[in-house]
Amino acid sequence: MNFNYSEEQSLISDSLGKLLSDSCSQAARRSLISEEQDYDTEIWSALSGLGMLGLPIAEAYAGVGGTAVDTMVAAIEFGRHLSLEPFTASVVLGGCALQLAGTEDQKNAFLPGIADGSQRAAVGFLEPESRFDLSSVATRAEPDGDGYRLSGRKTAVIGAPSADILIVSAQTSGTASDPDGLTLFLVQSDASGVEIKPYRFADGRTGADIVLKNVRVAASDMLGPKDKAANLIEHIADLGTAALCAEALGALEKIIAMTTEYLKVRTQFGRPIGEFQALQHQLAEMMIDFEHAKSLVFEAAMTADSPEAPIRKKAVSAAKVYLGERGRVICQNAIQMHGGIGMTDEYELGDYVKRVMVAEKAFGDTDHHLERYARQMA
């Protein structure tokens, strides 16, 4: 597999890396968290100016018209610098949901705002009892005149506290476990009956549980076909999962770089501990695991846009499983080689480990994706 970026992708990586390296220090992130801000509005505006918020959005809707691989290049940088901005939530999940399922009126109404950063979207598919099963949906959409009334609960909705638009799944027919009755709806976050319960994930990014209490939506707020959204929901989640895997890859790259540097400067018995063969072997294993993960993340990104569901699901789940298993080992080894300082809250290594751990759980843990991969093989 060719890991070389194209000229345009190198420009994305370089410009985004420079912006984030100048703005996303540990002190800046912790200041945002202590001030209870969801993200840095100046960085968000700068991302818009660079065209990053329109990466996967078609040029017809004021976007760049990039692929999931272009999105991966950007996501790696967001993970490498631990950005708190809701790029994956709004641009990847929200923007791609509208592109895949929206009518022309819906695309024209929302996509330009997502691309220029003036509007933010969040996607709510998971529910408290679903155990990562996107087709297990208890939220109901009951007919009400020429529209619907939504009632239910969504959990772990990334980026929801700062979102203007919510894209949620609901049952319009059948039972809570019937994938043939699923439909997507657009909901304004400030609509009557919408309750957003915000919190922070372990890595500092914001998420929320969303309670829908008899929320009125018009027929024009239906996103995609009625009762036939199951495959669409899987595709949107796969695009988001591929981006989250890329973020984790960027964080792991930084973890290995920090560990390598620490082994050079930390001395024991009068010499750098990096000269000890046992630690050299351990670091080499971490780098081998990283290169394997890189291959799988690239493959996931290359297939994330594909309408061929079995191929896409296998690639995305393979990357998720490997990052879940070996990414955790890389993090554990890095902490072990740092010794006591690796366990302190002040040292930045822990922030990167938390980003990897959050990515491991989002849209399905290792066991869930192992089972999904096995189903595709069968």
C-alpha positions in Angstrom: 0.0 0.0 0.0 1.3 3.5 -0.9 1.3 5.7 2.2 2.5 8.8 0.4 0.2 11.7 0.5 -0.8 13.5 -2.7 0.3 17.1 -3.1 -3.2 18.3 -1.9 -3.1 15.9 1.0 0.3 17.1 2.0 -1.0 20.6 2.0 -3.9 19.6 4.2 -1.5 17.9 6.7 1.0 20.7 6.7 -1.4 23.7 7.0 -3.5 22.0 9.6 -0.5 20.8 11.6 0.9 24.3 11.7 -2.4 25.8 12.8 -3.0 23.2 15.6 0.6 23.2 16.8 0.4 26.9 17.4 -3.0 26.8 19.1 -3.6 23.4 20.8 -1.2 23.3 23.7 -2.0 21.4 26.8 -2.4 24.7 28.7 -4.8 26.0 26.0 -6.9 22.8 26.1 -7.1 22.8 29.9 -8.0 26.5 29.9 -11.0 25.8 27.6 -12.1 22.9 29.8 -11.8 24.9 33.0 -13.8 27.7 31.4 -16.4 25.2 30.3 -16.0 26.0 26.7 -16.7 23.3 24.1 -14.0 24.3 21.7 -11.9 27.3 20.6 -14.0 29.6 18.4 -10.8 31.2 16.9 -9.5 27.8 15.8 -12.9 26.9 14.4 -12.9 30.1 12.4 -9.4 29.4 11.2 -10.4 25.9 10.1 -13.2 27.4 8.1 -10.7 29.8 6.4 -8.5 26.9 5.5 -11.4 25.0 4.0 -11.1 22.1 6.5 -14.7 22.2 7.5 -15.8 21.5 3.9 -13.4 18.7 3.2 -16.0 15.9 2.6 -18.7 18.2 1.3 -19.3 18.6 -2.4 -18.2 21.8 -4.2 -21.9 22.4 -5.2 -22.6 23.1 -1.5 -19.6 25.3 -0.8 -17.3 22.4 0.2 -14.0 21.0 -1.1 -15.3 17.8 -2.5 -12.7 15.6 -0.8 -12.8 11.9 -0.1 -12.7 9.9 3.1 -8.9 9.6 2.6 -8.7 13.4 2.7 -10.7 13.4 5.8 -8.4 10.8 7.3 -5.4 13.1 6.7 -7.1 15.9 8.6 -8.3 13.6 11.4 -4.7 12.3 12.0 -3.6 15.9 12.6 -6.6 16.5 15.0 -5.5 13.4 17.0 -1.8 14.3 16.9 -2.6 17.7 18.5 -5.6 16.6 20.7 -7.9 19.2 19.2 -11.2 19.7 21.0 -13.0 21.1 17.9 -16.1 19.0 16.7 -14.6 18.2 13.3 -15.6 14.5 13.3 -19.0 15.2 14.9 -20.1 18.1 12.7 -18.2 17.7 9.4 -17.7 14.0 9.1 -20.8 12.6 10.7 -23.2 15.5 10.2 -22.0 16.6 6.8 -21.8 13.1 5.4 -25.3 12.2 6.7 -26.8 15.1 4.9 -24.8 14.4 1.7 -25.8 10.7 1.7 -29.4 11.1 2.6 -30.5 14.7 2.1 -32.8 16.2 -0.5 -31.5 19.1 -2.6 -33.4 21.5 -0.4 -31.9 20.0 2.8 -28.4 20.0 1.4 -28.7 23.6 0.3 -30.1 24.6 3.6 -27.5 23.0 5.9 -24.3 21.9 4.1 -23.0 25.4 3.3 -23.3 26.4 6.9 -21.4 23.3 8.0 -18.7 24.0 5.5 -18.2 27.6 6.6 -18.6 26.7 10.3 -21.6 28.9 11.0 -23.7 25.8 11.7 -22.7 22.6 13.6 -24.4 19.2 13.4 -24.3 16.2 15.7 -25.5 12.6 15.0 -27.5 10.6 17.6 -27.7 6.9 16.8 -26.9 5.0 20.0 -29.2 4.5 22.9 -28.7 3.5 26.5 -29.9 -0.1 26.0 -28.5 -0.6 22.5 -25.0 -1.9 23.4 -23.5 -0.4 20.2 -26.3 -2.0 18.0 -27.3 0.8 15.6 -30.5 -1.0 14.7 -31.7 -1.3 18.3 -33.7 1.9 18.5 -36.5 2.5 21.1 -37.0 6.1 20.0 -40.4 6.4 18.3 -41.7 8.7 15.6 -45.5 8.8 15.7 -47.5 10.4 12.9 -48.9 13.8 13.8 -50.8 15.5 11.0 -48.4 16.2 8.2 -45.4 15.5 10.5 -44.2 13.4 13.4 -43.7 13.5 17.1 -40.4 12.1 18.4 -39.9 10.5 21.8 -36.9 8.7 23.1 -33.3 9.0 24.3 -29.9 9.1 22.6 -26.6 8.6 24.4 -22.9 9.5 23.9 -23.7 12.0 21.2 -20.4 13.5 20.2 -20.4 17.3 19.8 -24.1 17.6 20.8 -23.7 20.5 23.3 -22.5 22.9 20.6 -24.7 21.6 17.8 -27.4 23.6 16.0 -28.8 20.5 14.2 -29.3 17.0 15.5 -29.7 14.0 13.2 -31.4 11.2 15.1 -32.7 7.8 14.3 -36.2 6.7 15.2 -38.6 3.8 14.6 -41.5 4.8 12.3 -42.8 1.2 12.1 -42.1 -2.2 13.7 -40.4 -2.9 17.0 -37.4 -1.5 18.8 -35.1 -4.2 17.3 -36.6 -4.1 13.8 -34.0 -2.5 11.3 -36.7 -2.3 8.6 -38.6 0.4 10.5 -35.7 2.9 11.0 -35.9 6.5 9.7 -33.6 9.5 10.2 -34.9 13.0 11.2 -33.4 16.5 11.4 -34.1 18.2 14.7 -33.2 21.7 15.7 -31.3 21.5 19.0 -33.4 24.3 20.5 -36.8 22.8 19.5 -39.4 22.4 22.1 -39.1 19.1 23.9 -35.4 18.6 23.2 -33.3 18.3 26.4 -29.5 18.1 26.0 -27.6 16.8 29.0 -24.0 17.7 28.4 -20.8 16.2 29.8 -17.2 15.7 28.8 -15.6 12.5 27.6 -12.3 11.4 29.2 -10.3 13.1 26.5 -11.9 16.5 27.1 -14.3 16.6 24.2 -18.0 17.3 24.8 -20.8 14.9 24.3 -24.3 14.6 25.6 -27.4 12.5 26.3 -30.4 13.8 24.4 -33.9 13.3 25.6 -36.7 13.8 23.1 -40.1 14.5 24.7 -42.9 14.7 22.1 -40.7 16.7 19.7 -42.7 18.0 16.7 -40.9 17.6 13.3 -42.3 18.3 9.8 -42.4 15.8 7.1 -39.7 17.8 5.3 -37.4 17.1 8.3 -37.2 13.4 7.4 -33.7 12.6 6.1 -33.7 9.9 3.5 -36.3 7.2 2.9 -38.9 6.2 5.5 -38.4 2.8 7.2 -35.2 2.2 5.1 -32.5 4.0 6.9 -30.7 1.0 8.5 -28.0 0.7 5.8 -27.6 4.4 5.6 -27.0 4.6 9.4 -24.3 2.0 9.2 -22.6 3.9 6.4 -22.6 7.2 8.3 -21.3 5.5 11.4 -18.5 3.8 9.3 -17.4 7.2 8.0 -17.3 8.6 11.5 -15.5 5.5 12.9 -12.9 5.6 10.1 -12.2 9.3 11.1 -12.0 8.4 14.8 -9.5 5.6 14.0 -7.4 8.2 12.2 -7.5 10.4 15.2 -6.4 7.5 17.4 -3.5 6.8 14.9 -2.4 10.4 15.2 -2.4 10.2 19.0 -0.5 6.9 18.9 2.2 8.5 16.7 2.6 11.2 19.3 2.7 8.7 22.1 5.6 6.8 20.4 7.4 10.0 19.7 7.1 11.1 23.3 8.3 7.7 24.5 11.3 7.7 22.1 12.4 11.2 23.3 12.0 10.2 27.0 14.2 7.2 26.5 16.9 9.5 25.1 16.9 12.0 28.0 16.1 9.8 31.1 19.3 8.4 32.5 19.8 5.5 34.8 23.2 4.0 36.0 25.0 6.9 34.2 23.5 6.4 30.7 20.2 7.0 28.8 17.7 4.2 29.5 17.1 4.0 25.7 20.5 2.1 25.6 19.0 -0.8 27.5 18.2 -3.6 25.1 14.9 -4.6 26.8 13.5 -1.1 26.3 14.7 -1.0 22.7 12.9 -4.2 21.9 9.7 -2.9 23.6 9.8 0.3 21.6 10.4 -1.6 18.4 7.3 -3.7 19.1 5.3 -0.5 19.6 6.5 0.8 16.3 5.7 -2.4 14.5 2.2 -2.3 16.0 1.8 1.3 14.9 2.8 0.5 11.3 0.2 -2.4 11.2 -2.4 0.0 12.6 -1.5 2.6 10.0 -2.1 0.1 7.1 -5.5 -0.8 8.5 -6.6 2.8 9.1 -5.6 3.7 5.5 -7.6 0.8 4.2 -10.6 1.8 6.3 -10.4 5.3 4.9 -10.1 4.0 1.3 -13.3 2.0 1.7 -15.3 4.3 3.9 -17.0 6.0 0.9 -17.8 2.7 -0.7 -21.5 1.7 -1.1 -20.4 -1.9 -1.0 -21.3 -2.5 2.6 -19.5 -5.9 3.2 -16.1 -4.6 2.0 -16.5 -1.3 3.9 -17.7 -3.0 7.2 -14.8 -5.5 7.2 -12.2 -2.8 6.6 -13.6 -0.4 9.3 -14.1 -3.1 11.8 -10.6 -4.5 11.2 -9.0 -1.1 11.9 -11.2 -0.7 15.0 -10.3 -4.1 16.4 -6.6 -3.7 15.9 -6.5 -0.2 17.4 -8.6 -1.5 20.3 -6.2 -4.4 21.0 -2.7 -3.2 20.0 -3.4 0.5 20.6 -4.1 -0.2 24.2 -0.9 -2.2 24.4 1.1 0.7 22.9 -0.4 3.0 25.5 0.3 0.6 28.4 3.9 0.1 27.3 4.5 3.9 26.9 3.2 4.5 30.5 5.4 1.7 31.8 8.5 3.0 30.1 7.9 6.5 31.4 7.6 5.2 35.0 6.0 7.3 37.6 5.8 10.5 35.5 3.6 8.6 33.0 0.9 8.3 35.6 0.7 12.0 36.6 -2.1 14.2 35.4 0.3 17.0 34.6 2.3 15.1 32.0 0.7 15.2 28.6 1.2 11.5 27.8 -2.0 10.7 29.7 -4.0 13.1 27.5 -3.0 11.2 24.4 -3.8 7.9 26.1 -7.3 9.2 26.9 -7.9 10.2 23.3 -7.0 6.6 22.2 -9.3 5.1 24.8 -12.3 7.2 23.8 -11.8 6.3 20.2 -11.7 2.6 21.2 -15.2 2.8 22.6 -16.9 5.2 20.2 -19.4 3.5 17.8 -18.6 0.0 19.1 -15.8 -1.5 21.2 -13.4 -4.3 20.2 -15.8 -7.1 21.0 -18.6 -5.5 19.0 -16.4 -5.0 15.9 -15.0 -8.5 16.2 -18.5 -9.9 16.0 -19.4 -7.6 13.1 -16.3 -8.6 11.2 -17.2 -12.3 11.7 -20.7 -11.7 10.3 -19.2 -10.2 7.2 -16.9 -13.1 6.7 -19.9 -15.5 7.1 
